[in-house]
Amino acid sequence: MSRLLLPAVAATLSMLGANAAAQTFPARPIRIVVPFPAGGNVDTYIRQLARQMEHTMGQSLVIDNRGGANGILGCDIVAKAAPDGYTILATSIAFAVNPAMYKKLPYNSETDFTPVTNYANGLGYILAAHPSVAAANIRELVALAKKQTLRYGSAGIGNGQHLAGELLSQKAGITLLHVPYKGGGPVLTAVLGGEVHLNFPGASVAVPHIKSGKLRGIGFTGAKRISSLPDLPTIAESGLPDYTFDTGWHAMFAPARTPAAIVNRFQAEVRKAFDRSAPLRDAFTSTGYEPAAAAPAEFDRLFRADLKRFAGIIKAAKIQPQ
C-alpha cells in the first residue's frame, strides 16, 4: 500500500471505529462528575435530568461529586479522563468564569474539553438573608449595609454568586464582605446557620427554605419574577433599576477528542429527556431555569462568547486573579 494512502486509511478506520462505538454507546454506566458538593444548585438539577435520561439510555448515570476550588478539581478529573463518553462533566457558568479568575488552571478550558450541550439556562439568583438580618427588601438592605458590615457567602471565588454580590455592591454603592465556600451546599448551610448574612442561591435550593421561614427572600436578580415566588420582586423593580444578573447556563462537557457521534448522541438524549417529561420541564421552569439542549456547535459558540464576556466583567470589577 502506498505510504500516501496510509493517513487516509487510518482516518477512515478511526471514523468507522468511532461510529461503531456510538452505535453501542452506552454499554456500561456513565459517570457524571459534578465539580461541586452535593446539595447545591448544579447537583440538584443534574440529578433530576440524569434520572430521566436513564430511562431512554438504558444505563445508570452515576453522579460523582468532586467539590473544591470553585469547580476546578472536578473539571481536572474530566479533562484527564478517557475520551470515550463514559465520563461527562456537568457544571455551571463558573466554568466560563474561572479562566479569568485564576492565573493558572491545571487544564485548558478551550482545548481540553468538548462542549456537549447546555441543559438549563438560568434566569437569576434569589438574594436570600438569614432571618436575623433586619431588612425585608432591597432598600432596607442597602440602608443596613451602610450602617454595618454584611457578609455574603458564595460557592467560590469567581462563582456567579460572587459576581452577583459584586455587582450589587457596585450598583447600590455599598460594600458587602465576600466569604467564599467550596460549593453551593456548604454556603447554604452557612447562611441557614447565620454564619453569613446573605447568599445568592438558585431558586431550586432557596424556595423551600424561604417558604419554611428559615431564610428571607430579599429580591430576585433576574429580569422578571419567577413563578415559584410570584410575590418576590426583582432587585431592579425594588429600587436598583440598573441591576440584573442571570445565573447563566448549566452544561455538559466531555474530554477533548471524544468522538462527535458520541457527543451528538448524548446531546440528543438530553433533548429527549425534556421532550418526554413535562414534570422534568416544570421542575426547572418553576425554580428559575429554562430547559435547553443546544446542539454542540451552537453551545460551543455560546461558551466561547461567555469566556470573553466574563473576562470583561472581572476586569471592570478589578477582581485580581488568584
Secondary structure as UniProt FT lines:
FT   TURN            3..5
FT   HELIX           6..24
FT   STRAND          30..34
FT   TURN            38..39
FT   HELIX           41..57
FT   STRAND          61..65
FT   HELIX           69..71
FT   HELIX           72..79
FT   STRAND          87..91
FT   HELIX           94..101
FT   TURN            109..111
FT   STRAND          113..122
FT   STRAND          126..129
FT   TURN            131..132
FT   HELIX           138..145
FT   TURN            146..147
FT   STRAND          150..154
FT   TURN            157..158
FT   HELIX           160..172
FT   STRAND          176..180
FT   HELIX           184..192
FT   TURN            193..194
FT   STRAND          198..199
FT   HELIX           203..212
FT   STRAND          216..220
FT   TURN            227..228
FT   TURN            230..231
FT   HELIX           236..238
FT   TURN            241..242
FT   STRAND          248..255
FT   TURN            256..257
FT   HELIX           260..276
FT   HELIX           278..285
FT   TURN            286..288
FT   STRAND          289..291
FT   HELIX           296..316
FT   TURN            317..318
//
